[in-house]
């Protein structure tokens, strides 16, 4: 069995203290050891000299549209929203992802080795998200968790989409009503299934399958989270209200004004995937967008992850958003956690990714220096222990392995 030893670098496990001049061993696609001088490098191991460099887990984009909203392809490459019905809980982002889109390579260049791909926010209930690795063969080969949640939207987007069509929902109260109605239907569907299952076998009747209600039922059973697209503080209050009514696991996506209700989010343990942060205030909901908001949320005790909402902001700029959030008051350690272990836990993939630890997948990057310094770059990237990217300084470009 081959062993790769990354030696001499500053290893940043994220969940534990950094290790100076550390050693990290990779065997069979996983991290087999990491530490200081006590870690022995096996004879015959491939040695990677990381002296003067930083070794970190791959970053995780917890909310993006990579592969379903292809850049530069126009309508032909945009499969983000199935805006023919306000409730499309049964559609799956997995079925529309192009694994060969250039954005996946951009992700790796920026140290992003896993992405949660979401449907869009045109519908009150938009569909099922999927967590994938950034490199591999087909999307099925890259799967981390599917579904990783169901996307839902409050606020301007569904109001605009269906208001223009002169159909429900054309208001905020209509959007909330559509979501509530779908949850009630799903409750009734689950109750019918449970009722039939409780009968003697000879008396049971098959319940006609409903893919929409099956998907929403998984949220009600707390098997997957409800991923709530929401910006304004009053809409966040509505998201909390509906979650309290139906008892599901809630994640706030975007959360532009989440800092205004941070105490309520912290008290409930509701995380916020905040961003994108490199945008203009292109609609009313974004008038309070600020790079200071991640720090405000974190100081209030809210668990945060940072998102580019790719392609709204190019995914390779994920770390730069964190850097400028640090400039505006976010703690450095929290910033790195917001790119790694926090999104991993929100997505339910922290048993495999998000930090450097023995037994976890060897998905990591060797940076030229501190990743929060915009002048530093990824020099090597590994997925499942395989080196899939190197930066060629002579050619001034990155070189990718074949999937």
C-alpha positions in Angstrom: 0.0 0.0 0.0 1.5 3.4 -1.0 1.9 6.1 1.5 2.2 9.8 0.9 3.9 11.9 3.6 3.4 15.7 3.6 6.2 17.0 5.8 7.6 20.2 7.3 4.5 22.4 6.8 2.2 24.3 9.1 -0.6 21.8 9.5 -4.0 23.5 10.4 -6.4 20.7 11.4 -9.1 23.4 12.2 -10.6 21.4 15.1 -7.3 21.3 17.0 -4.3 23.5 17.4 -2.0 24.1 14.4 1.1 21.9 14.2 4.3 23.6 13.2 6.7 21.6 11.0 4.2 18.8 11.1 3.8 15.6 9.2 0.6 14.2 7.7 0.4 10.7 6.3 -2.1 9.5 3.6 -2.9 5.9 3.1 -5.7 4.3 1.1 -7.3 7.6 0.5 -7.5 8.6 4.2 -5.4 10.4 6.7 -3.6 7.8 8.7 -1.5 10.0 11.0 -0.7 13.6 11.7 1.4 15.4 14.3 4.9 16.6 14.9 8.2 14.8 15.2 6.6 11.8 16.8 5.0 10.8 13.5 7.4 8.3 11.7 7.4 8.4 7.9 7.3 4.8 6.6 10.1 3.6 4.4 9.3 4.0 0.7 6.7 6.7 1.3 6.3 9.5 -1.3 7.6 12.6 0.4 6.0 16.0 -0.2 8.1 18.8 1.2 5.8 21.4 2.6 8.3 23.5 4.5 7.2 27.1 4.7 3.7 26.2 3.5 0.3 25.6 5.1 -1.7 22.4 5.0 -5.5 22.7 5.4 -8.6 20.6 4.8 -10.4 21.4 1.5 -12.8 24.3 1.8 -16.5 23.5 1.5 -19.0 25.7 -0.4 -22.3 25.0 1.5 -24.6 26.8 -1.0 -24.0 27.1 -4.7 -25.3 26.3 -8.1 -22.2 24.9 -9.6 -23.0 22.6 -12.5 -26.7 23.4 -12.7 -26.1 27.1 -13.6 -23.2 26.8 -16.1 -21.3 30.0 -16.8 -21.4 31.4 -20.3 -24.0 28.9 -21.6 -27.2 31.0 -21.4 -30.5 29.2 -21.2 -29.0 25.9 -22.4 -26.8 25.6 -19.3 -29.2 27.0 -16.7 -31.2 24.3 -15.0 -31.4 26.0 -11.6 -35.2 26.6 -11.3 -38.1 24.5 -12.4 -40.5 27.4 -12.2 -43.6 25.7 -13.5 -45.0 24.9 -10.1 -44.6 26.6 -6.7 -43.9 23.3 -5.0 -41.2 21.2 -6.7 -39.8 19.3 -3.7 -39.4 16.2 -5.9 -36.8 17.7 -8.3 -33.2 16.9 -7.6 -30.2 19.1 -8.3 -28.3 15.8 -8.9 -30.1 15.2 -12.1 -28.9 18.5 -13.8 -25.3 18.8 -12.7 -22.6 19.0 -15.5 -19.5 17.6 -13.8 -17.3 19.0 -16.6 -18.2 22.6 -16.2 -15.2 24.9 -15.8 -16.4 26.0 -12.4 -15.3 22.7 -10.8 -11.7 23.5 -11.8 -12.1 27.0 -10.5 -13.3 25.6 -7.2 -10.2 23.5 -6.8 -7.9 26.4 -7.7 -9.5 28.2 -4.8 -9.1 25.3 -2.4 -12.8 24.3 -2.5 -12.9 20.5 -2.6 -16.6 20.0 -1.8 -19.8 21.8 -2.9 -23.4 21.6 -1.8 -25.3 22.2 -5.1 -28.8 23.7 -4.6 -31.7 24.3 -6.9 -32.6 27.9 -7.3 -34.9 30.2 -5.2 -37.7 30.9 -7.7 -40.1 28.6 -6.1 -41.4 28.6 -2.5 -40.1 24.9 -2.4 -37.4 24.5 -5.0 -36.1 20.9 -4.7 -33.4 18.7 -3.2 -29.8 19.7 -2.7 -26.8 17.4 -3.1 -23.3 17.5 -1.5 -20.5 16.5 -3.9 -16.7 16.4 -4.1 -15.3 18.8 -6.6 -13.3 16.2 -8.5 -14.1 12.8 -9.8 -15.9 11.1 -12.6 -19.7 11.3 -12.9 -21.7 13.1 -10.2 -22.6 9.7 -8.8 -18.9 9.0 -8.2 -18.6 12.3 -6.3 -21.5 11.9 -3.9 -21.1 12.8 -0.3 -24.8 13.2 0.7 -27.9 13.0 -1.4 -30.2 14.6 -0.6 -28.4 17.0 1.7 -31.6 19.1 2.3 -34.6 20.7 0.6 -34.3 24.2 -0.8 -37.1 26.7 0.1 -37.4 30.4 -0.6 -39.1 33.3 1.2 -39.1 37.0 0.2 -38.7 38.7 -3.1 -37.9 35.8 -5.5 -41.0 33.6 -5.4 -43.2 36.7 -5.0 -41.7 38.2 -8.2 -41.8 34.9 -10.2 -45.4 34.0 -9.4 -46.7 37.5 -9.1 -45.5 38.1 -12.7 -47.5 35.0 -13.7 -50.6 36.3 -11.8 -50.8 33.2 -9.7 -50.2 32.2 -6.1 -48.0 33.1 -4.4 -47.7 36.8 -5.3 -47.1 38.0 -1.8 -45.0 37.1 1.2 -48.1 35.8 3.0 -49.0 33.7 0.0 -45.5 32.2 -0.1 -45.7 31.2 3.6 -49.2 29.8 3.0 -47.9 27.6 0.1 -45.1 26.2 2.3 -47.4 25.5 5.2 -49.9 23.8 2.9 -47.2 21.5 1.6 -46.1 20.6 5.1 -49.7 19.8 6.1 -50.1 17.6 3.0 -46.9 15.8 3.8 -48.1 15.3 7.4 -51.4 13.8 6.1 -49.4 11.6 3.7 -47.2 10.2 6.4 -50.1 9.7 8.7 -51.9 7.6 6.0 -48.8 5.5 5.5 -48.4 4.9 9.3 -52.1 4.1 9.6 -51.9 1.5 6.9 -48.7 0.0 8.4 -50.5 -0.4 11.8 -53.2 -2.6 10.3 -53.0 -6.4 10.1 -51.1 -7.4 6.9 -54.3 -8.7 5.2 -56.1 -5.5 5.7 -53.5 -3.1 4.4 -54.0 -1.1 1.2 -51.1 0.4 -0.7 -50.7 4.1 -0.4 -50.2 5.8 -3.8 -46.7 7.2 -3.9 -46.2 11.0 -4.1 -42.6 12.0 -4.7 -43.2 15.6 -3.5 -44.7 14.5 -0.2 -42.1 11.8 0.3 -39.4 14.4 0.0 -41.1 16.9 2.4 -41.8 13.9 4.7 -38.0 13.4 5.1 -37.8 17.0 6.4 -40.6 16.4 8.9 -38.8 13.2 10.1 -35.7 15.3 10.6 -33.7 13.1 8.2 -32.6 16.2 6.1 -32.6 19.9 6.9 -34.9 22.6 5.4 -32.6 25.0 3.5 -34.4 28.4 3.7 -33.3 31.1 1.2 -34.1 34.3 3.1 -32.5 37.7 3.4 -34.7 40.2 5.4 -35.1 40.0 9.2 -38.9 39.8 9.0 -38.6 36.9 6.5 -36.2 35.1 8.8 -38.8 35.5 11.6 -41.3 33.8 9.3 -38.8 31.0 8.7 -38.4 30.5 12.4 -42.1 30.6 12.9 -42.9 27.9 10.4 -40.0 25.7 11.6 -41.4 26.0 15.2 -44.8 25.0 13.9 -43.6 21.8 12.1 -40.6 20.9 14.1 -37.9 20.5 11.4 -34.2 21.2 11.3 -33.7 24.7 9.8 -30.7 26.2 8.0 -30.7 29.8 7.0 -29.2 30.5 3.6 -28.0 34.0 2.7 -29.2 35.7 6.0 -28.3 39.2 4.9 -30.2 40.7 7.9 -29.7 37.7 10.2 -27.6 39.8 12.5 -30.8 41.7 13.4 -32.3 38.5 14.9 -29.1 36.8 15.9 -30.2 36.2 19.5 -33.2 34.2 18.2 -31.1 32.2 15.8 -28.4 31.5 18.5 -31.1 30.4 21.0 -32.5 27.9 18.6 -29.1 26.7 17.3 -30.0 27.6 13.8 -26.9 28.0 11.6 -26.5 30.7 8.9 -24.8 30.2 5.5 -24.1 33.8 4.9 -23.4 35.4 1.5 -22.7 36.1 -1.2 -20.6 39.0 0.1 -19.0 40.4 -3.1 -22.2 41.8 -4.7 -23.9 45.0 -5.2 -27.2 45.8 -3.4 -29.1 44.7 -6.5 -32.5 44.3 -4.8 -34.3 45.7 -1.8 -33.6 42.7 0.4 -29.8 43.3 0.1 -29.8 46.9 1.3 -28.2 45.8 4.6 -25.5 43.6 3.0 -22.2 44.1 4.7 -18.9 42.3 5.1 -19.2 43.1 8.8 -22.3 40.8 9.2 -20.5 37.5 9.4 -18.5 38.8 12.4 -21.7 40.2 14.0 -23.4 36.8 13.7 -20.4 34.9 15.0 -20.0 37.1 18.0 -23.7 36.6 18.9 -23.1 32.8 19.1 -24.5 31.8 15.7 -22.7 29.1 13.7 -21.8 30.5 10.3 -20.6 29.2 7.0 -19.7 31.5 4.1 -21.0 31.1 0.6 -20.3 32.6 -2.9 -23.7 31.4 -4.2 -21.7 30.5 -7.3 -22.0 31.8 -10.1 -23.2 35.0 -8.3 -19.6 35.3 -7.0 -16.9 33.0 -8.6 -16.4 30.0 -6.4 -12.6 30.5 -6.2 -13.3 33.8 -4.4 -14.8 31.9 -1.4 -11.7 32.4 0.7 -11.3 36.0 -0.2 -14.8 36.7 1.1 -13.6 35.2 4.4 -10.5 37.4 4.3 -12.5 40.6 3.9 -14.9 39.5 6.6 -11.9 39.2 8.9 -10.9 42.7 7.9 -14.4 43.8 9.0 -14.3 42.1 12.4 -14.7 38.3 12.0 -12.3 36.3 14.1 -9.6 34.6 12.0 -10.2 31.2 13.5 -13.9 31.4 13.0 -13.3 32.5 9.4 -11.4 29.3 8.7 -14.1 27.2 10.5 -16.7 29.0 8.3 -15.0 27.5 5.3 -14.4 24.0 6.6 -15.8 22.3 9.7 -18.9 24.5 10.0 -20.3 23.8 6.5 -19.3 20.1 6.9 -21.4 19.9 10.1 -24.3 21.8 8.5 -24.3 19.4 5.6 -23.9 16.3 7.7 -20.6 15.3 6.1 -18.2 16.1 9.0 -17.5 12.5 9.6 -15.5 12.6 6.3 -14.5 16.2 5.7 -14.1 19.6 7.3 -11.0 19.0 9.4 -7.8 17.1 9.3 -8.1 14.1 11.5 -7.1 10.4 11.4 -9.6 8.4 9.5 -11.1 11.3 7.5 -10.9 11.5 3.8 -7.6 12.8 2.6 -9.2 15.9 0.9 -6.7 18.7 1.6 -4.7 21.4 0.1 -1.1 22.6 0.4 -1.1 26.4 0.3 1.9 28.6 -0.4 1.1 30.4 2.8 -1.7 31.7 4.9 -4.9 31.3 2.8 -6.4 34.4 4.3 -3.5 36.3 2.6 -4.9 37.1 -0.9 -1.4 36.7 -2.4 -1.2 33.0 -1.4 -2.4 30.1 -3.6 -3.1 26.4 -3.6 0.0 24.6 -4.8 -1.3 21.1 -4.4 -4.8 19.6 -3.9 -5.6 16.1 -2.9 -9.0 14.3 -3.1 -9.3 10.8 -1.6 -5.5 10.9 -1.2 -4.8 11.4 -4.8 -3.0 14.5 -6.0 -5.5 16.1 -8.5 -4.0 19.5 -8.9 -0.6 21.2 -8.9 0.4 24.8 -9.6 3.2 25.0 -12.2 5.1 28.2 -11.4 7.2 28.0 -14.6 4.1 28.0 -16.8 2.1 30.2 -14.4 -0.9 27.9 -14.5 -2.5 25.0 -12.7 -2.3 21.4 -13.9 -5.1 19.0 -13.3 -5.0 15.2 -13.1 -7.5 13.2 -15.2 -10.6 12.0 -13.3 
